[in-house]
């Protein structure tokens, strides 16, 4: 026992001795670097008595201040995207693994809905969720109760309601204090007006509030008004990627509070103008700005940005819109307000609605002014430039080449709402230009650093990667195309039917038929196996040419699965979407040919009754190949069945088929009479007469 107690101090002393020894060695090494000229070779240019005699002290900080996320960021740099896995959002629930872009949206909304439902129950029954597991405490996860610590009408109670973003309760208490003869400090009043203008005088939680059972029952009982109610009820969940449709209404809490102020300050005017611009009340925003100017108050840069952003809504002609934007920019110069990135992005956005001539002439001037002021453009800036120089009704220009030469290899962060549209719009231009090299450069930029975050939501990602893959299918060889396909699907992209048909064409041009089984497995995983156009395209791809026996056998699992899918949709007892797949002449003929080429004569003969059953006509090439296979296999019964189908469907060269069968099988007189009977029964003519007609 005593020995173990003595071991700890001895071990601690040994560690300190080793640490001191290492520090001494480091300090000696640093002095040697300062005297030997290794760092920058300074000893060659400076006298030894001046530099060599100086000691370089080694300063060891007592404590290193790390970013709270430094370790996580370092670990994140070691992990790359797994091309065989889906988005990390769905890893915790394999059942909700999306297979299509629509499922990605559905499952994302389902996950958000579950989170909102959990929040609803927590807020509905806060007494059951009092234990806090997070340390430090996360306020957003705590139950949101409607009871407040301070119930009396005072400024502290007003501050409490503002901190909870309960704007309606805060507004009621504010006017209760004022009507009761009390006063509220200027800072609190300004903060309350800022909140009301930013949120449009509505509580933020109203945007995600779930319907109560009573409200839901009311919606269900009024089916005729359901659509209208869904657009007006505050609790409607916003769809993914949907922007706010809320508009400013005169007489709201923000207007009431602003009008109640005896002498509104410049901050109050700026808050109101920004709120009016945000909620589509441009005319009222400019009227408020004119009142502000008449009172000699100065607006800030954010307010001017909002006015420039709204200038298109208050002028009709292109010239007037651009003149108004320039007037606001000149006013900023007179008031010595330095414009920022959002100012120039708002100017460029206005130029997008000022016509091509004004836009192309003035946008480069705006860009030069940004460079002159030392403001680094964002991706949103370049997106506006692209939109101005590449309208949809004209051939694309070479502006994207110039932009890529400027931004290639750089990392960007989200600074403007237009930043998230650059990659999608730029890839669309690459596709319009059929410029694969430019698309590769753009994709390399997207993969630089964390630029991938600026691609946008799932909808924009599907557009970006879809256009990128389409361009690769058109311009690249099959091997390179397949490499990109396996890298993007299913980790970041879920191709639709048109995209898979493009992949099929690329595989066919490159004679890569051996990839069909792997592609069909992806089609099944993506749940496109019941798409008529795609299934017929796959069958046509496999049956267009005759391949080696190995390739034909490789096709058989795909062919058999397609046949089973057709049979399932016809045998299922009235499914909700009946006959998503339906037999066609081409699908039946292609299946017949594929079975024959794989040596499956029995399965091919089983396809013949389906032509009669579904009143479809086999192709002449398929029937000739079937009869040839019957002759080669010396199977008279299957040959007669094929001839019967050919006669029933009215194919040309019927008598020629019959004569070939007679000569190939060395039929006797009785068998020949049976074949003649088939021709007479179906065509109602003698074989000789039909031969003369042909």
C-alpha positions as CSV (number, residue, x, y, z in Angstrom):
1,X,0.0,0.0,0.0
2,X,2.7,2.5,1.0
3,X,4.7,1.5,-2.1
4,X,1.9,2.4,-4.4
5,X,1.6,5.8,-2.8
6,X,5.2,6.6,-3.3
7,X,5.2,5.5,-6.9
8,X,3.0,8.4,-8.0
9,X,5.3,11.3,-6.9
10,X,8.3,9.5,-8.4
11,X,6.5,9.0,-11.7
12,X,5.4,12.7,-11.7
13,X,9.0,13.9,-11.0
14,X,10.3,11.7,-13.9
15,X,7.7,13.2,-16.3
16,X,8.7,16.8,-15.3
17,X,12.4,16.0,-15.7
18,X,11.8,14.6,-19.2
19,X,9.6,17.6,-20.2
20,X,12.3,20.1,-19.0
21,X,15.0,18.1,-20.9
22,X,12.9,18.2,-24.1
23,X,12.3,22.0,-23.7
24,X,16.0,22.6,-23.2
25,X,16.8,20.7,-26.4
26,X,14.1,22.6,-28.4
27,X,15.6,25.9,-27.1
28,X,19.1,24.9,-28.1
29,X,17.8,23.9,-31.5
30,X,16.1,27.3,-31.9
31,X,19.3,29.2,-31.1
32,X,21.2,27.1,-33.6
33,X,18.6,28.1,-36.3
34,X,19.1,31.7,-35.5
35,X,22.9,31.6,-35.7
36,X,23.3,29.1,-38.6
37,X,21.2,31.0,-41.1
38,X,18.9,28.1,-42.0
39,X,15.8,30.2,-41.7
40,X,16.0,32.5,-44.8
41,X,19.9,32.2,-45.0
42,X,20.2,35.5,-43.1
43,X,23.7,34.7,-42.0
44,X,25.0,35.2,-45.5
45,X,23.8,38.8,-45.7
46,X,24.3,40.0,-42.1
47,X,27.5,40.3,-40.1
48,X,28.0,37.5,-37.5
49,X,28.7,39.9,-34.7
50,X,25.3,41.5,-35.1
51,X,23.1,38.5,-35.8
52,X,25.1,35.6,-34.5
53,X,25.5,37.0,-31.0
54,X,21.8,37.4,-30.5
55,X,19.9,34.7,-28.7
56,X,16.5,33.7,-30.0
57,X,14.3,32.9,-27.0
58,X,11.8,30.1,-27.3
59,X,8.4,31.4,-26.1
60,X,6.1,28.5,-25.1
61,X,2.5,29.6,-24.6
62,X,1.0,28.6,-21.3
63,X,-2.3,27.8,-23.0
64,X,-3.4,27.3,-26.5
65,X,-6.9,28.6,-27.4
66,X,-8.6,26.2,-29.8
67,X,-11.8,26.7,-31.6
68,X,-14.6,24.7,-30.0
69,X,-15.1,22.8,-33.3
70,X,-11.4,22.4,-34.2
71,X,-11.2,18.7,-33.4
72,X,-14.4,18.0,-35.4
73,X,-13.2,20.1,-38.3
74,X,-9.9,18.2,-38.4
75,X,-11.7,14.9,-38.3
76,X,-14.1,16.0,-41.1
77,X,-11.2,16.7,-43.4
78,X,-10.2,13.1,-43.2
79,X,-13.6,11.8,-44.4
80,X,-14.7,11.9,-48.0
81,X,-18.1,11.2,-49.6
82,X,-19.0,7.6,-49.9
83,X,-20.3,7.0,-53.5
84,X,-22.0,3.8,-52.5
85,X,-24.0,5.3,-49.7
86,X,-27.0,7.7,-49.5
87,X,-27.0,11.1,-47.8
88,X,-26.0,11.1,-44.2
89,X,-29.4,12.5,-43.3
90,X,-31.1,9.1,-43.8
91,X,-28.4,6.9,-42.2
92,X,-30.3,6.6,-38.9
93,X,-33.3,5.0,-40.5
94,X,-32.6,2.5,-43.4
95,X,-36.3,2.1,-44.0
96,X,-36.5,5.7,-45.1
97,X,-33.6,5.4,-47.6
98,X,-34.7,7.4,-50.7
99,X,-34.6,5.8,-54.1
100,X,-35.8,8.8,-56.2
101,X,-35.7,12.6,-56.0
102,X,-39.3,12.6,-55.0
103,X,-38.7,10.2,-52.2
104,X,-35.8,12.3,-51.0
105,X,-38.2,15.2,-50.7
106,X,-40.9,13.0,-49.0
107,X,-38.6,11.4,-46.5
108,X,-37.0,14.7,-45.7
109,X,-40.4,16.2,-45.0
110,X,-41.4,13.2,-43.0
111,X,-38.3,13.6,-40.8
112,X,-39.1,17.3,-40.3
113,X,-42.7,16.4,-39.6
114,X,-41.6,13.9,-36.9
115,X,-39.4,16.6,-35.3
116,X,-42.4,19.0,-35.3
117,X,-44.7,16.4,-33.9
118,X,-42.1,15.8,-31.1
119,X,-41.9,19.5,-30.4
120,X,-45.7,19.7,-30.3
121,X,-46.0,17.0,-27.6
122,X,-43.1,18.5,-25.6
123,X,-44.8,21.9,-25.7
124,X,-48.2,20.4,-25.0
125,X,-47.0,18.4,-21.9
126,X,-44.0,20.3,-20.6
127,X,-44.4,18.7,-17.1
128,X,-43.1,15.4,-18.5
129,X,-40.0,16.8,-20.1
130,X,-38.3,18.7,-17.2
131,X,-35.0,16.7,-17.1
132,X,-32.2,18.3,-19.1
133,X,-29.7,15.9,-20.6
134,X,-27.7,18.5,-22.7
135,X,-24.8,20.2,-21.0
136,X,-24.7,23.1,-21.5
137,X,-28.4,23.5,-21.8
138,X,-29.8,24.0,-25.3
139,X,-32.7,26.5,-25.0
140,X,-34.3,25.5,-28.4
141,X,-34.8,21.9,-27.1
142,X,-36.6,23.0,-23.9
143,X,-40.4,23.1,-23.6
144,X,-41.9,26.3,-24.8
145,X,-44.5,27.3,-22.2
146,X,-47.0,30.1,-22.4
147,X,-46.4,31.1,-18.8
148,X,-44.0,33.8,-18.0
149,X,-41.9,34.5,-14.9
150,X,-43.1,38.2,-14.9
151,X,-46.8,38.6,-15.3
152,X,-47.1,42.3,-14.5
153,X,-46.9,44.9,-17.2
154,X,-43.4,46.2,-17.0
155,X,-40.3,46.6,-19.1
156,X,-38.7,43.4,-17.6
157,X,-41.8,41.4,-18.6
158,X,-41.7,42.9,-22.1
159,X,-38.0,41.9,-22.4
160,X,-38.9,38.3,-21.3
161,X,-41.5,38.0,-24.1
162,X,-39.2,39.5,-26.6
163,X,-36.5,37.0,-25.7
164,X,-39.0,34.2,-26.4
165,X,-40.0,35.7,-29.7
166,X,-43.6,36.0,-28.5
167,X,-44.2,39.1,-30.5
168,X,-48.0,39.3,-30.1
169,X,-47.7,39.0,-26.3
170,X,-44.8,41.6,-26.3
171,X,-46.8,44.0,-28.4
172,X,-49.9,43.7,-26.2
173,X,-47.7,44.4,-23.1
174,X,-46.0,47.3,-24.7
175,X,-49.3,49.1,-25.5
176,X,-50.6,48.1,-22.0
177,X,-47.6,49.9,-20.5
178,X,-48.0,52.9,-22.6
179,X,-51.8,53.1,-22.1
180,X,-51.3,52.8,-18.4
181,X,-49.0,55.9,-18.3
182,X,-45.8,54.0,-18.1
183,X,-42.7,54.4,-20.2
184,X,-40.4,52.0,-22.1
185,X,-36.8,52.7,-22.8
186,X,-35.7,53.7,-26.3
187,X,-33.5,50.6,-26.7
188,X,-36.3,48.2,-25.8
189,X,-38.7,50.0,-28.2
190,X,-36.2,49.9,-31.0
191,X,-35.5,46.2,-30.4
192,X,-39.2,45.4,-30.4
193,X,-39.8,47.3,-33.7
194,X,-36.8,45.4,-35.2
195,X,-38.4,42.1,-34.3
196,X,-41.8,43.1,-35.6
197,X,-40.4,44.3,-38.9
198,X,-38.2,41.3,-39.4
199,X,-40.9,38.7,-38.7
200,X,-43.8,40.6,-40.4
201,X,-45.6,41.2,-37.0
202,X,-46.1,37.5,-36.5
203,X,-44.7,35.1,-34.0
204,X,-41.9,33.0,-35.7
205,X,-43.3,29.7,-34.3
206,X,-46.6,30.3,-36.2
207,X,-44.8,29.3,-39.4
208,X,-44.3,25.8,-38.1
209,X,-47.2,25.3,-35.8
210,X,-49.1,22.1,-36.3
211,X,-52.8,22.0,-36.6
212,X,-54.8,21.1,-33.5
213,X,-57.3,18.2,-33.7
214,X,-60.1,20.7,-33.8
215,X,-58.6,22.7,-36.6
216,X,-57.8,19.5,-38.6
217,X,-61.4,18.3,-38.1
218,X,-62.7,21.6,-39.3
219,X,-60.5,21.4,-42.4
220,X,-61.7,17.8,-43.1
221,X,-65.4,18.7,-42.6
222,X,-65.1,21.5,-45.1
223,X,-63.7,19.8,-48.1
224,X,-64.8,22.6,-50.5
225,X,-62.8,25.1,-48.6
226,X,-59.8,22.8,-47.9
227,X,-57.5,24.3,-50.5
228,X,-58.3,27.8,-49.4
229,X,-57.9,26.9,-45.7
230,X,-54.5,25.3,-46.3
231,X,-53.3,28.6,-47.7
232,X,-54.7,30.7,-44.9
233,X,-54.2,28.7,-41.8
234,X,-51.2,29.8,-39.9
235,X,-50.2,26.2,-39.1
236,X,-49.6,25.0,-42.6
237,X,-46.2,23.4,-42.9
238,X,-44.1,25.1,-45.5
239,X,-42.9,22.9,-48.3
240,X,-39.2,22.2,-48.9
241,X,-37.6,25.0,-50.8
242,X,-40.8,27.1,-50.7
243,X,-40.2,30.8,-50.0
244,X,-42.4,32.8,-47.7
245,X,-45.5,34.2,-49.3
246,X,-46.3,36.4,-46.4
247,X,-47.0,40.0,-47.4
248,X,-47.1,43.2,-45.4
249,X,-50.5,44.3,-44.2
250,X,-51.2,47.9,-43.2
251,X,-52.2,48.4,-39.6
252,X,-50.2,45.4,-38.3
253,X,-48.3,45.6,-35.0
254,X,-45.2,47.1,-36.7
255,X,-47.2,50.0,-38.2
256,X,-49.0,50.6,-34.9
257,X,-45.8,50.7,-33.0
258,X,-44.1,53.0,-35.5
259,X,-47.0,55.4,-35.7
260,X,-47.2,55.6,-31.9
261,X,-43.6,56.9,-31.7
262,X,-43.5,60.7,-31.2
263,X,-40.2,61.1,-33.0
264,X,-39.1,58.0,-34.8
265,X,-35.3,57.7,-35.0
266,X,-33.3,56.8,-38.1
267,X,-33.0,53.2,-36.7
268,X,-36.8,53.0,-36.6
269,X,-37.2,54.2,-40.1
270,X,-34.5,51.8,-41.4
271,X,-36.2,48.8,-39.6
272,X,-39.6,49.7,-41.1
273,X,-38.2,50.2,-44.6
274,X,-36.4,46.8,-44.5
275,X,-39.5,45.1,-43.3
276,X,-41.6,46.6,-46.0
277,X,-39.2,45.6,-48.7
278,X,-38.9,42.1,-47.4
279,X,-42.7,41.6,-47.4
280,X,-43.4,43.0,-50.9
281,X,-44.6,46.4,-49.9
282,X,-42.2,48.3,-52.2
283,X,-44.4,51.4,-52.7
284,X,-44.9,52.0,-49.0
285,X,-41.1,51.4,-48.4
286,X,-40.2,54.2,-50.8
287,X,-42.8,56.5,-49.3
288,X,-41.3,55.9,-45.9
289,X,-37.9,56.5,-47.3
290,X,-39.0,59.9,-48.7
291,X,-40.4,60.9,-45.3
292,X,-37.1,59.9,-43.7
293,X,-35.2,62.1,-46.2
294,X,-37.5,65.1,-45.6
295,X,-36.8,64.8,-41.8
296,X,-33.1,64.9,-42.5
297,X,-32.4,61.3,-41.2
298,X,-29.8,59.1,-42.9
299,X,-30.4,55.5,-43.8
300,X,-27.8,52.8,-43.4
301,X,-26.3,50.5,-46.1
302,X,-28.8,47.6,-45.4
303,X,-31.7,49.9,-45.9
304,X,-30.4,51.1,-49.2
305,X,-29.8,47.5,-50.2
306,X,-33.4,46.7,-49.5
307,X,-34.6,49.7,-51.6
308,X,-32.4,48.8,-54.5
309,X,-33.6,45.3,-54.3
310,X,-37.2,46.6,-54.5
311,X,-36.7,49.2,-57.2
312,X,-38.0,46.9,-60.0
313,X,-41.4,46.9,-58.3
314,X,-42.0,50.6,-58.4
315,X,-41.0,51.5,-62.0
316,X,-42.2,50.1,-65.2
317,X,-39.7,50.9,-68.0
318,X,-36.1,49.5,-68.0
319,X,-34.6,53.0,-68.1
320,X,-36.6,54.2,-65.1
321,X,-35.7,51.1,-63.0
322,X,-31.9,51.5,-63.7
323,X,-32.1,55.3,-63.1
324,X,-33.8,54.7,-59.7
325,X,-31.1,52.2,-58.7
326,X,-28.4,54.7,-59.7
327,X,-30.1,57.5,-57.8
328,X,-30.0,55.4,-54.6
329,X,-26.4,54.6,-55.1
330,X,-25.5,58.2,-55.7
331,X,-27.4,59.1,-52.5
332,X,-25.2,56.6,-50.6
333,X,-22.1,58.3,-52.0
334,X,-23.4,61.8,-51.0
335,X,-24.1,60.5,-47.5
336,X,-20.6,58.8,-47.4
337,X,-22.1,55.4,-46.8
338,X,-19.8,52.7,-48.0
339,X,-21.6,50.1,-50.2
340,X,-21.1,46.4,-49.4
341,X,-21.4,43.1,-51.2
342,X,-25.2,43.1,-50.9
343,X,-25.4,46.6,-52.4
344,X,-23.7,45.5,-55.6
345,X,-25.6,42.2,-55.7
346,X,-28.8,44.1,-55.4
347,X,-27.7,46.4,-58.3
348,X,-26.9,43.4,-60.5
349,X,-30.2,41.8,-59.6
350,X,-32.0,45.0,-60.7
351,X,-30.0,44.9,-64.0
352,X,-31.4,41.4,-64.7
353,X,-34.8,43.1,-65.1
354,X,-33.6,46.1,-67.1
355,X,-33.3,44.4,-70.5
356,X,-30.3,42.9,-72.2
357,X,-28.8,46.1,-73.6
358,X,-28.8,48.1,-70.4
359,X,-27.8,45.0,-68.4
360,X,-24.8,44.0,-70.4
361,X,-23.5,47.5,-70.6
362,X,-23.9,48.4,-66.9
363,X,-23.2,45.1,-65.2
364,X,-19.5,45.2,-66.0
365,X,-19.3,48.8,-64.7
366,X,-20.8,47.6,-61.4
367,X,-18.3,44.8,-61.3
368,X,-15.4,47.2,-61.9
369,X,-16.6,49.4,-59.1
370,X,-16.6,46.4,-56.8
371,X,-13.0,45.7,-57.6
372,X,-12.1,49.4,-57.2
373,X,-13.6,49.4,-53.7
374,X,-11.9,46.1,-52.7
375,X,-15.1,44.1,-52.4
376,X,-14.7,40.5,-53.3
377,X,-17.6,39.2,-55.4
378,X,-19.5,36.2,-54.2
379,X,-20.9,33.4,-56.3
380,X,-24.2,35.3,-56.3
381,X,-22.5,38.2,-58.0
382,X,-21.3,35.9,-60.8
383,X,-24.7,34.3,-61.0
384,X,-26.3,37.6,-61.8
385,X,-23.6,38.3,-64.4
386,X,-24.3,34.9,-66.0
387,X,-28.1,35.6,-66.1
388,X,-27.5,39.0,-67.7
389,X,-25.2,37.7,-70.5
390,X,-27.0,34.4,-71.1
391,X,-30.7,34.9,-71.5
392,X,-32.7,31.8,-72.4
393,X,-33.8,33.2,-75.7
394,X,-30.3,33.8,-77.1
395,X,-27.2,31.5,-77.7
396,X,-25.0,31.3,-74.6
397,X,-22.0,33.7,-74.5
398,X,-18.4,33.0,-73.4
399,X,-18.9,34.8,-70.1
400,X,-18.7,31.6,-68.0
401,X,-15.2,30.9,-69.4
402,X,-14.0,34.3,-68.1
403,X,-15.7,33.8,-64.7
404,X,-14.1,30.4,-64.3
405,X,-10.7,31.8,-65.1
406,X,-11.3,34.2,-62.2
407,X,-12.7,32.0,-59.5
408,X,-11.2,28.6,-60.3
409,X,-9.6,27.0,-57.2
410,X,-11.1,29.4,-54.7
411,X,-13.3,28.6,-51.7
412,X,-16.5,30.4,-51.1
413,X,-19.0,30.8,-48.3
414,X,-22.7,31.7,-48.3
415,X,-22.9,35.5,-48.3
416,X,-26.0,36.1,-50.4
417,X,-29.2,34.3,-51.2
418,X,-28.2,34.1,-54.9
419,X,-25.0,32.2,-54.0
420,X,-27.0,28.9,-54.0
421,X,-28.0,29.3,-57.6
422,X,-24.6,29.7,-59.2
423,X,-23.7,26.1,-59.7
424,X,-27.0,25.0,-61.1
425,X,-27.3,27.9,-63.6
426,X,-23.6,27.5,-64.6
427,X,-24.1,23.8,-65.3
428,X,-27.2,24.6,-67.4
429,X,-25.0,26.9,-69.5
430,X,-22.4,24.2,-69.9
431,X,-25.1,21.8,-71.2
432,X,-26.4,24.4,-73.6
433,X,-22.8,24.9,-74.9
434,X,-22.0,21.2,-74.9
435,X,-18.8,22.1,-73.2
436,X,-17.6,19.1,-71.2
437,X,-14.3,20.6,-70.3
438,X,-15.9,23.6,-68.8
439,X,-18.3,21.4,-66.9
440,X,-15.4,19.5,-65.4
441,X,-13.8,22.7,-64.3
442,X,-17.1,23.8,-62.7
443,X,-17.4,20.5,-60.9
444,X,-13.8,20.7,-59.6
445,X,-14.7,24.2,-58.2
446,X,-17.8,22.7,-56.6
447,X,-15.6,20.1,-54.9
448,X,-13.0,22.6,-53.7
449,X,-13.1,23.0,-49.9
450,X,-16.7,23.3,-48.8
451,X,-18.1,24.8,-52.0
452,X,-20.4,21.8,-52.2
453,X,-22.5,23.4,-49.6
454,X,-23.5,26.1,-52.1
455,X,-25.1,23.7,-54.6
456,X,-28.4,24.1,-52.7
457,X,-31.2,21.8,-51.5
458,X,-32.1,18.4,-52.8
459,X,-34.1,19.9,-55.8
460,X,-31.2,22.0,-57.0
461,X,-28.7,19.1,-56.4
462,X,-30.9,16.9,-58.7
463,X,-30.8,19.5,-61.4
464,X,-27.1,20.1,-61.1
465,X,-26.0,16.5,-61.1
466,X,-28.6,15.5,-63.7
467,X,-27.4,18.1,-66.2
468,X,-23.8,17.1,-65.5
469,X,-24.5,13.4,-66.1
470,X,-26.4,14.2,-69.3
471,X,-23.5,16.2,-70.6
472,X,-21.1,13.3,-69.8
473,X,-23.4,10.8,-71.5
474,X,-23.4,13.0,-74.7
475,X,-19.7,13.8,-74.9
476,X,-17.7,11.1,-73.0
477,X,-17.0,7.4,-73.9
478,X,-18.8,4.6,-72.1
479,X,-16.0,3.7,-69.6
480,X,-15.6,7.3,-68.4
481,X,-19.4,7.8,-68.3
482,X,-19.8,4.6,-66.3
483,X,-17.2,5.8,-63.8
484,X,-19.0,9.0,-63.2
485,X,-22.3,7.2,-63.0
486,X,-21.1,4.9,-60.2
487,X,-19.5,7.9,-58.4
488,X,-22.7,10.0,-58.4
489,X,-25.5,7.4,-58.1
490,X,-26.9,6.9,-55.5
491,X,-24.8,9.1,-53.1
492,X,-25.8,12.5,-54.5
493,X,-28.1,11.9,-57.5
494,X,-31.2,9.8,-58.3
495,X,-31.5,9.7,-62.1
496,X,-34.9,9.8,-63.7
497,X,-36.2,7.8,-66.7
498,X,-34.8,10.2,-69.3
499,X,-31.4,10.2,-67.7
500,X,-31.2,6.4,-67.6
501,X,-32.2,6.3,-71.3
502,X,-29.3,8.6,-72.0
503,X,-27.1,6.2,-70.1
504,X,-28.4,3.3,-72.2
505,X,-27.6,5.2,-75.4
506,X,-24.0,5.8,-74.2
507,X,-23.5,2.2,-73.3
508,X,-24.8,1.1,-76.7
509,X,-22.5,3.4,-78.6
510,X,-19.5,2.1,-76.6
511,X,-20.7,-1.5,-77.0
512,X,-20.8,-2.0,-73.2
513,X,-23.7,-4.5,-73.1
514,X,-22.2,-6.3,-70.2
515,X,-23.2,-3.5,-67.9
516,X,-26.9,-4.1,-68.4
517,X,-27.4,-6.4,-65.4
518,X,-25.7,-3.9,-63.1
519,X,-27.7,-1.0,-64.5
520,X,-31.0,-3.0,-64.2
521,X,-30.3,-3.6,-60.5
522,X,-29.9,0.1,-60.1
523,X,-33.2,0.6,-62.0
524,X,-34.9,-1.7,-59.6
525,X,-33.4,0.1,-56.6
526,X,-34.5,3.4,-58.0
527,X,-38.0,2.0,-58.4
528,X,-38.1,2.6,-62.2
529,X,-38.7,-1.0,-63.0
530,X,-42.4,-0.3,-63.8
531,X,-41.9,2.6,-66.1
532,X,-43.1,1.6,-69.6
533,X,-40.8,3.7,-71.6
534,X,-37.7,2.7,-69.7
535,X,-38.5,-1.0,-69.7
536,X,-39.1,-1.1,-73.4
537,X,-35.9,0.9,-73.9
538,X,-33.9,-1.8,-72.0
539,X,-35.6,-4.6,-74.0
540,X,-34.8,-2.8,-77.3
541,X,-31.2,-2.3,-76.2
542,X,-30.7,-6.0,-75.5
543,X,-32.6,-7.2,-78.6
544,X,-31.4,-4.8,-81.2
545,X,-28.3,-6.9,-82.1
546,X,-27.3,-10.5,-81.6
547,X,-24.4,-10.9,-79.2
548,X,-22.1,-13.7,-78.1
549,X,-23.7,-16.6,-76.1
550,X,-22.0,-15.3,-73.0
551,X,-23.6,-11.9,-73.3
552,X,-27.0,-13.4,-74.1
553,X,-26.9,-15.6,-71.0
554,X,-25.9,-12.4,-69.0
555,X,-29.1,-10.8,-70.2
556,X,-31.4,-13.7,-69.0
557,X,-31.9,-12.6,-65.3
558,X,-32.9,-9.1,-66.6
559,X,-35.2,-10.6,-69.2
560,X,-36.8,-13.0,-66.7
561,X,-37.3,-10.2,-64.2
562,X,-39.0,-8.0,-66.7
563,X,-41.3,-10.7,-67.8
564,X,-42.3,-11.4,-64.2
565,X,-43.0,-7.7,-63.7
566,X,-45.4,-7.7,-66.6
567,X,-47.1,-10.7,-65.4
568,X,-47.4,-9.3,-61.9
569,X,-49.2,-6.1,-63.0
570,X,-51.7,-8.2,-65.1
571,X,-52.3,-10.8,-62.4
572,X,-52.6,-8.4,-59.4
573,X,-56.2,-8.1,-58.2
574,X,-57.0,-4.5,-59.2
575,X,-54.0,-2.6,-57.7
576,X,-54.3,1.1,-57.1
577,X,-52.3,1.9,-60.2
578,X,-53.4,-0.9,-62.5
579,X,-51.4,-1.8,-65.6
580,X,-48.5,0.5,-65.0
581,X,-46.8,-1.9,-67.3
582,X,-48.8,-3.1,-70.3
583,X,-47.8,-5.6,-73.0
584,X,-47.0,-4.0,-76.3
585,X,-46.0,-5.6,-79.6
586,X,-42.4,-4.5,-79.3
587,X,-42.0,-5.7,-75.7
588,X,-43.5,-9.2,-76.6
589,X,-41.4,-9.4,-79.7
590,X,-38.2,-8.4,-77.9
591,X,-38.8,-10.9,-75.1
592,X,-39.4,-13.6,-77.7
593,X,-36.2,-12.9,-79.5
594,X,-34.1,-12.7,-76.3
595,X,-35.4,-16.1,-75.1
596,X,-34.5,-17.6,-78.5
597,X,-31.0,-16.2,-78.5
598,X,-30.3,-17.5,-75.1
599,X,-31.4,-21.0,-76.2
600,X,-34.7,-20.9,-74.2
601,X,-37.0,-22.2,-76.9
602,X,-39.6,-23.4,-74.4
603,X,-39.8,-20.0,-72.7
604,X,-40.0,-18.4,-76.1
605,X,-42.9,-20.6,-77.1
606,X,-44.7,-19.7,-73.9
607,X,-44.7,-16.1,-75.2
608,X,-46.8,-17.0,-78.3
609,X,-50.2,-17.2,-76.6
610,X,-49.8,-13.7,-75.2
611,X,-49.9,-12.2,-78.7
612,X,-53.4,-13.6,-79.2
613,X,-54.5,-12.8,-75.7
614,X,-53.6,-9.2,-75.9
615,X,-54.2,-8.7,-79.6
616,X,-50.6,-7.8,-80.4
617,X,-48.7,-8.5,-83.6
618,X,-45.2,-9.9,-83.4
619,X,-42.5,-8.5,-85.7
620,X,-41.7,-10.4,-88.9
621,X,-38.0,-10.6,-87.8
622,X,-39.0,-12.2,-84.4
623,X,-41.3,-14.7,-86.1
624,X,-38.7,-15.7,-88.6
625,X,-36.1,-16.1,-85.9
626,X,-38.6,-18.3,-83.9
627,X,-39.4,-20.5,-86.8
628,X,-35.7,-20.9,-87.6
629,X,-35.1,-21.9,-84.0
630,X,-37.9,-24.5,-84.2
631,X,-36.4,-25.9,-87.4
632,X,-33.0,-26.1,-85.8
633,X,-34.4,-27.8,-82.8
634,X,-36.6,-30.1,-85.0
635,X,-39.6,-29.3,-83.0
636,X,-42.7,-29.6,-85.3
637,X,-45.3,-28.8,-82.7
638,X,-43.7,-25.5,-81.7
639,X,-43.2,-24.6,-85.4
640,X,-46.9,-25.2,-86.1
641,X,-47.8,-23.1,-83.1
642,X,-45.6,-20.3,-84.4
643,X,-47.1,-20.6,-87.9
644,X,-50.6,-20.4,-86.4
645,X,-49.7,-17.1,-84.6
646,X,-48.2,-15.7,-87.8
647,X,-51.3,-16.6,-89.8
648,X,-53.6,-15.3,-87.1
649,X,-51.8,-11.9,-86.9
650,X,-51.7,-11.6,-90.7
651,X,-47.9,-11.4,-91.1
652,X,-46.5,-11.2,-94.6
653,X,-44.7,-14.2,-96.2
654,X,-47.0,-16.7,-94.4
655,X,-47.1,-19.2,-97.3
656,X,-43.3,-18.9,-97.6
657,X,-43.1,-19.8,-93.9
658,X,-45.3,-22.8,-94.5
659,X,-43.3,-24.0,-97.5
660,X,-40.1,-23.7,-95.6
661,X,-41.5,-25.7,-92.7
662,X,-42.7,-28.4,-95.1
663,X,-39.3,-28.8,-96.7
664,X,-37.3,-28.4,-93.5
665,X,-39.1,-31.2,-91.6
666,X,-39.6,-33.5,-94.6
667,X,-43.3,-33.7,-93.7
668,X,-45.5,-36.4,-94.9
669,X,-48.7,-35.8,-96.8
670,X,-50.9,-35.8,-93.7
671,X,-48.8,-33.2,-91.9
672,X,-48.7,-31.0,-95.0
673,X,-52.4,-31.3,-95.2
674,X,-52.6,-30.0,-91.6
675,X,-50.5,-27.0,-92.4
676,X,-52.7,-26.3,-95.5
677,X,-55.7,-26.5,-93.3
678,X,-54.3,-23.8,-91.0
679,X,-53.8,-21.5,-93.9
680,X,-57.2,-22.2,-95.3
681,X,-59.0,-21.8,-92.0
682,X,-57.3,-18.5,-91.1
683,X,-57.0,-16.9,-94.6
684,X,-60.1,-18.6,-96.1
685,X,-58.1,-19.3,-99.3
686,X,-56.3,-22.2,-100.8
687,X,-52.5,-22.2,-100.4
688,X,-51.9,-22.0,-104.1
689,X,-54.1,-18.9,-104.4
690,X,-52.4,-17.2,-101.5
691,X,-49.0,-17.9,-103.0
692,X,-50.2,-16.4,-106.3
693,X,-51.2,-13.2,-104.4
694,X,-47.9,-12.9,-102.7
